[in-house]
Amino acid sequence: MTVPAGIDAPALSCWFAAHLPHVAQPLRFELLSGGRSNLTYRVRCADGDSLVLRRPPLGHVLATAHDMAREHTIISAVGHTAVPVPRALALCTDETVNAAAFYVMSHCEGAVLHSADESAQLPAGERMSLSRQVAEVLALLHAVVPEDVGLGDLGRREDYLGRQLRRWKRQWEQSKTRELPIMDDVAAELEARKPEQIGSSIVHGDYRLGNMISADGGIVAVLDWELCTLGDPMADVGYLMNNWASPDEPSAGTSAPTQAGGFADRGEMLEWYAAASGRDLSDIDYYRAFSYWRLAAISEGVLNRYVRGAMADAEETDTEVFREQVDFLSTSAAERLAARS
């Protein structure tokens, strides 16, 4: 079996033997589809069990953007709450082992719904119950007191929007592949019209169906915590709403799982979240605009890595899709701000 890029199989086998000796060898590694930032591999063990290994993208990446130790710390901590996450098993920060830091976590059985084609395979009766759980698990996350799980120093709590605007403006400038004035215009408008932050919580940063493992109408595990920080929980809600597209509207990405139909609508999702969290959602349009703009900056960063050949599947990827996505997201951000006026 071909060893995927980003994996030094002999060195990793030695590391597993030393740090996870109960894992049955030999090991086989395969790149899992779906992730376009940190790389995720399934580790197939000789006894039929599976684990998951996460590492940064290949090649140069922006400083602190792919911190494996931080991500490992987060899922370890959240694993002590009612929020479902994979079990963190081991962390390696010695880059001589596999050319980058990595961590290993448990493998969870279930479906990852990246697209409407995948969610169309769900029984109709499971789609509404999954919808409600998506809203209520987000409220569970936002109810966690960071200090109670050892995440009190994960990030600054105050001025979340200001910090995020500065971070993603900087990333946009460092990774943009062409000039796009609308990104600068929207950033200025978002800064000028920031709402007051009410409360602070753990913010996932990429909370959507494509970052969850689901089964039997429920969530088995929430994945991809690399953007997690402390701050304004409404940012997660706005982001989720952008990804919660109905069958008759365009999606925030290449495809939205909810476009298959049969899921709750945005109004129901907001009602469930509000009931579970007690939060005021009256300014949701601002947070939706912010989330569109931030995702445009993130997508441009991914495009930049593909253009430079720093992603494992670079040769098979149509980069024009990413350019179109950034254009769509930045325009959508401007439209949500106009709707809020």
C-alpha positions as CSV (number, residue, x, y, z in Angstrom):
1,M,0.0,0.0,0.0
2,T,1.3,3.4,-1.0
3,V,2.3,5.6,2.0
4,P,0.6,9.0,1.7
5,A,2.6,12.3,1.6
6,G,3.3,13.7,5.1
7,I,3.9,10.3,6.6
8,D,7.2,8.7,7.5
9,A,5.9,5.2,8.2
10,P,9.1,3.6,9.6
11,A,9.8,6.5,12.0
12,L,6.1,6.6,13.1
13,S,6.1,2.9,13.7
14,C,9.0,3.3,16.1
15,W,7.3,6.2,17.8
16,F,4.1,4.3,18.2
17,A,6.0,1.3,19.7
18,A,7.6,3.7,22.3
19,H,4.6,5.8,23.1
20,L,1.5,3.7,22.3
21,P,2.9,0.2,22.8
22,H,-0.6,-1.4,23.0
23,V,-1.2,-0.5,19.4
24,A,-0.9,-3.6,17.2
25,Q,1.7,-3.3,14.4
26,P,2.4,-3.2,11.5
27,L,0.5,0.1,10.8
28,R,-1.0,1.3,7.6
29,F,-1.7,5.0,7.0
30,E,-4.3,6.6,4.7
31,L,-5.1,10.3,4.1
32,L,-8.7,10.9,5.0
33,S,-10.7,13.1,2.6
34,G,-12.4,16.3,3.7
35,G,-9.7,18.3,5.6
36,R,-8.1,21.1,3.7
37,S,-6.0,22.6,6.5
38,N,-4.4,20.3,9.0
39,L,-3.9,16.9,7.5
40,T,-5.8,13.9,8.9
41,Y,-4.8,10.3,8.5
42,R,-6.5,7.1,9.5
43,V,-4.0,4.7,11.1
44,R,-5.1,1.1,10.6
45,C,-3.7,-1.3,13.2
46,A,-2.8,-5.0,12.7
47,D,-5.6,-6.1,14.9
48,G,-8.3,-4.3,13.0
49,D,-8.6,-1.2,15.2
50,S,-8.1,2.3,13.9
51,L,-6.7,5.5,15.2
52,V,-6.4,9.0,13.8
53,L,-3.2,11.1,13.3
54,R,-3.3,14.9,12.8
55,R,-0.4,17.0,11.5
56,P,0.1,20.4,9.8
57,P,-0.1,20.9,6.0
58,L,3.0,20.1,4.0
59,G,5.5,22.9,3.5
60,H,5.7,26.4,5.1
61,V,2.7,27.6,7.0
62,L,1.9,30.8,8.9
63,A,3.2,31.0,12.4
64,T,0.8,29.6,15.1
65,A,-1.8,28.6,12.5
66,H,-1.3,24.9,12.9
67,D,-0.3,24.3,16.5
68,M,-0.7,20.6,17.2
69,A,0.0,20.9,20.9
70,R,-2.7,23.5,21.3
71,E,-5.3,21.5,19.4
72,H,-4.4,18.4,21.4
73,T,-4.8,20.4,24.7
74,I,-8.2,21.6,23.6
75,I,-9.7,18.2,22.7
76,S,-8.2,16.7,25.9
77,A,-9.9,19.4,27.9
78,V,-13.3,19.3,26.1
79,G,-13.2,15.6,26.5
80,H,-14.0,16.1,30.1
81,T,-17.3,17.9,29.3
82,A,-20.6,16.8,27.8
83,V,-19.5,17.9,24.3
84,P,-18.6,14.8,22.3
85,V,-15.0,14.7,21.0
86,P,-12.5,12.0,20.0
87,R,-10.3,10.8,22.9
88,A,-6.8,12.4,22.8
89,L,-4.2,9.6,23.1
90,A,-0.7,11.1,22.5
91,L,1.2,14.2,21.3
92,C,4.6,14.4,19.6
93,T,6.3,17.8,19.3
94,D,9.6,16.3,18.1
95,E,9.7,17.4,14.5
96,T,12.5,14.9,13.7
97,V,10.0,12.0,13.9
98,N,7.6,13.0,11.1
99,A,8.9,16.4,9.9
100,A,6.2,18.2,11.9
101,A,4.5,17.9,15.3
102,F,1.4,15.6,15.4
103,Y,-1.0,14.0,17.7
104,V,-3.0,10.8,17.8
105,M,-6.6,10.4,18.9
106,S,-9.3,7.7,18.9
107,H,-11.2,6.9,15.7
108,C,-15.0,7.4,15.9
109,E,-17.3,5.4,13.7
110,G,-20.0,7.3,11.8
111,A,-20.5,9.6,8.9
112,V,-18.9,13.0,8.2
113,L,-21.4,15.0,6.1
114,H,-19.4,17.2,3.9
115,S,-22.0,17.6,1.1
116,A,-25.7,17.3,0.3
117,D,-24.9,14.0,-1.6
118,E,-23.6,12.5,1.7
119,S,-26.4,13.8,3.9
120,A,-29.0,12.6,1.3
121,Q,-28.1,9.1,2.5
122,L,-29.4,9.8,6.0
123,P,-32.8,8.4,6.8
124,A,-35.3,11.3,6.7
125,G,-36.3,10.7,10.3
126,E,-32.7,11.3,11.5
127,R,-32.2,14.7,9.9
128,M,-34.4,16.7,12.2
129,S,-33.0,15.1,15.4
130,L,-29.5,15.7,14.1
131,S,-30.4,19.4,13.5
132,R,-31.6,19.9,17.0
133,Q,-28.5,18.2,18.5
134,V,-26.2,20.4,16.4
135,A,-27.8,23.5,18.0
136,E,-27.9,22.1,21.5
137,V,-24.3,20.7,21.5
138,L,-23.2,24.2,20.5
139,A,-25.0,25.6,23.5
140,L,-23.4,22.9,25.6
141,L,-19.9,24.1,24.4
142,H,-20.7,27.7,25.1
143,A,-21.9,26.8,28.6
144,V,-18.5,25.3,29.6
145,V,-16.5,27.4,32.0
146,P,-13.0,27.5,30.5
147,E,-11.2,27.4,33.9
148,D,-13.1,24.3,34.9
149,V,-11.4,22.3,32.2
150,G,-8.0,23.9,32.2
151,L,-8.6,26.3,29.2
152,G,-8.7,29.6,31.1
153,D,-5.5,30.7,29.4
154,L,-6.5,29.6,25.9
155,G,-6.9,33.1,24.7
156,R,-8.0,36.6,25.7
157,R,-11.7,36.9,26.4
158,E,-12.4,40.5,25.7
159,D,-12.8,42.2,22.3
160,Y,-13.1,38.9,20.4
161,L,-14.3,40.6,17.2
162,G,-11.6,43.2,17.3
163,R,-8.9,40.5,17.7
164,Q,-10.4,38.3,15.0
165,L,-10.6,41.2,12.6
166,R,-7.0,42.1,13.1
167,R,-5.9,38.4,12.9
168,W,-7.7,37.7,9.6
169,K,-6.8,41.0,8.0
170,R,-3.2,40.1,8.7
171,Q,-3.6,36.6,7.3
172,W,-5.4,38.0,4.3
173,E,-2.5,40.3,3.6
174,Q,0.1,37.5,4.0
175,S,-1.7,34.9,1.9
176,K,-3.8,36.7,-0.7
177,T,-3.1,35.5,-4.3
178,R,-4.6,38.7,-5.9
179,E,-6.1,42.1,-4.9
180,L,-9.8,41.9,-3.9
181,P,-10.9,45.4,-2.7
182,I,-14.2,44.1,-1.3
183,M,-12.3,42.3,1.4
184,D,-10.8,45.5,2.6
185,D,-14.2,47.4,2.4
186,V,-16.0,44.7,4.4
187,A,-13.2,44.6,7.0
188,A,-13.6,48.4,7.5
189,E,-17.3,48.1,7.8
190,L,-17.1,45.3,10.3
191,E,-14.7,47.2,12.5
192,A,-16.9,50.3,12.4
193,R,-20.1,48.5,13.3
194,K,-18.9,46.0,15.9
195,P,-21.6,45.1,18.5
196,E,-20.8,45.0,22.2
197,Q,-19.6,41.5,23.2
198,I,-22.0,40.0,25.8
199,G,-20.2,37.3,27.7
200,S,-17.3,35.0,26.7
201,S,-17.0,31.3,26.2
202,I,-15.0,28.6,24.3
203,V,-15.5,29.4,20.6
204,H,-15.0,26.4,18.2
205,G,-14.3,28.6,15.2
206,D,-15.4,26.0,12.5
207,Y,-18.6,24.5,13.9
208,R,-20.6,22.8,11.1
209,L,-21.8,19.4,10.0
210,G,-18.7,18.8,7.9
211,N,-16.6,18.9,11.1
212,M,-18.7,16.4,13.0
213,I,-19.1,12.6,13.0
214,S,-22.7,11.7,13.2
215,A,-24.7,8.4,13.5
216,D,-28.3,7.5,14.3
217,G,-29.5,11.1,14.3
218,G,-26.9,12.3,16.8
219,I,-23.4,13.7,17.1
220,V,-20.7,11.1,17.8
221,A,-17.8,13.7,17.9
222,V,-17.1,17.3,17.0
223,L,-13.8,17.6,15.1
224,D,-11.3,20.2,13.8
225,W,-10.6,22.4,16.8
226,E,-7.6,24.2,15.3
227,L,-9.4,27.6,15.2
228,C,-10.8,27.3,18.8
229,T,-10.2,30.2,21.2
230,L,-12.0,32.1,23.9
231,G,-14.4,34.9,23.0
232,D,-17.8,35.8,21.6
233,P,-20.0,32.7,21.3
234,M,-22.2,34.5,18.7
235,A,-19.4,34.1,16.2
236,D,-20.0,30.3,16.2
237,V,-23.7,30.8,15.8
238,G,-23.3,33.2,12.8
239,Y,-20.9,30.7,11.2
240,L,-23.3,27.8,11.7
241,M,-26.1,29.7,10.2
242,N,-24.1,30.5,7.0
243,N,-23.4,26.9,6.6
244,W,-27.1,25.9,7.2
245,A,-28.3,26.4,3.7
246,S,-31.7,25.3,2.4
247,P,-32.1,23.4,-0.8
248,D,-32.9,26.5,-2.9
249,E,-30.0,28.7,-1.9
250,P,-26.2,28.7,-2.6
251,S,-23.9,27.3,0.1
252,A,-21.0,29.1,1.9
253,G,-18.7,26.5,0.5
254,T,-18.7,24.0,-2.4
255,S,-21.7,22.2,-0.9
256,A,-23.8,22.4,2.2
257,P,-25.1,19.1,3.7
258,T,-28.4,20.7,4.6
259,Q,-29.2,21.4,0.9
260,A,-30.4,17.8,0.8
261,G,-33.5,18.9,2.6
262,G,-35.3,17.5,5.6
263,F,-33.2,19.5,8.1
264,A,-34.5,22.2,10.4
265,D,-34.6,25.7,9.0
266,R,-32.4,28.5,10.4
267,G,-35.3,29.9,12.5
268,E,-35.7,26.6,14.2
269,M,-32.0,26.2,14.8
270,L,-31.8,29.7,16.4
271,E,-34.9,28.9,18.6
272,W,-33.3,25.7,19.9
273,Y,-29.9,27.4,20.5
274,A,-31.6,30.4,22.2
275,A,-33.7,28.1,24.4
276,A,-30.7,26.0,25.4
277,S,-28.3,28.9,25.9
278,G,-30.5,31.8,27.0
279,R,-28.6,34.2,24.6
280,D,-30.0,37.1,22.7
281,L,-29.7,36.5,18.9
282,S,-31.1,39.8,17.6
283,D,-27.7,40.8,16.0
284,I,-27.2,37.6,14.2
285,D,-26.8,39.3,10.8
286,Y,-23.6,41.1,11.9
287,Y,-22.1,37.8,13.0
288,R,-23.1,36.1,9.7
289,A,-21.3,38.9,7.8
290,F,-18.3,38.5,9.9
291,S,-18.2,34.8,9.5
292,Y,-18.5,35.0,5.7
293,W,-15.6,37.5,5.6
294,R,-13.4,35.4,8.0
295,L,-14.1,32.3,5.9
296,A,-13.1,34.1,2.8
297,A,-9.7,34.9,4.4
298,I,-9.3,31.3,5.5
299,S,-10.2,30.0,2.1
300,E,-7.6,32.3,0.5
301,G,-5.0,30.9,2.8
302,V,-5.9,27.4,1.7
303,L,-5.8,28.5,-1.9
304,N,-2.3,30.0,-1.3
305,R,-1.0,26.6,0.0
306,Y,-2.5,24.8,-3.0
307,V,-0.9,27.3,-5.4
308,R,2.5,26.7,-3.7
309,G,2.0,22.9,-3.7
310,A,2.0,22.6,0.1
311,M,-1.1,20.4,0.3
312,A,-1.0,16.6,-0.1
313,D,-3.6,16.6,-2.9
314,A,-2.4,19.7,-4.7
315,E,-2.1,18.1,-8.1
316,E,-5.7,16.8,-8.2
317,T,-7.3,20.0,-6.9
318,D,-8.9,22.7,-9.1
319,T,-7.8,25.9,-7.5
320,E,-10.3,28.0,-9.5
321,V,-13.0,26.6,-7.1
322,F,-11.3,28.3,-4.2
323,R,-11.1,31.6,-6.1
324,E,-14.8,31.4,-6.8
325,Q,-15.5,30.5,-3.2
326,V,-13.6,33.6,-1.9
327,D,-15.4,35.8,-4.3
328,F,-18.8,34.4,-3.2
329,L,-18.0,34.6,0.5
330,S,-16.8,38.2,0.4
331,T,-19.8,39.3,-1.6
332,S,-22.1,37.5,0.9
333,A,-20.5,39.3,3.7
334,A,-21.2,42.6,2.1
335,E,-24.8,41.6,1.5
336,R,-25.4,40.6,5.1
337,L,-24.1,43.9,6.3
338,A,-26.4,45.7,3.9
339,A,-29.3,43.6,5.2
340,R,-28.4,44.7,8.7
341,S,-28.5,48.4,7.8
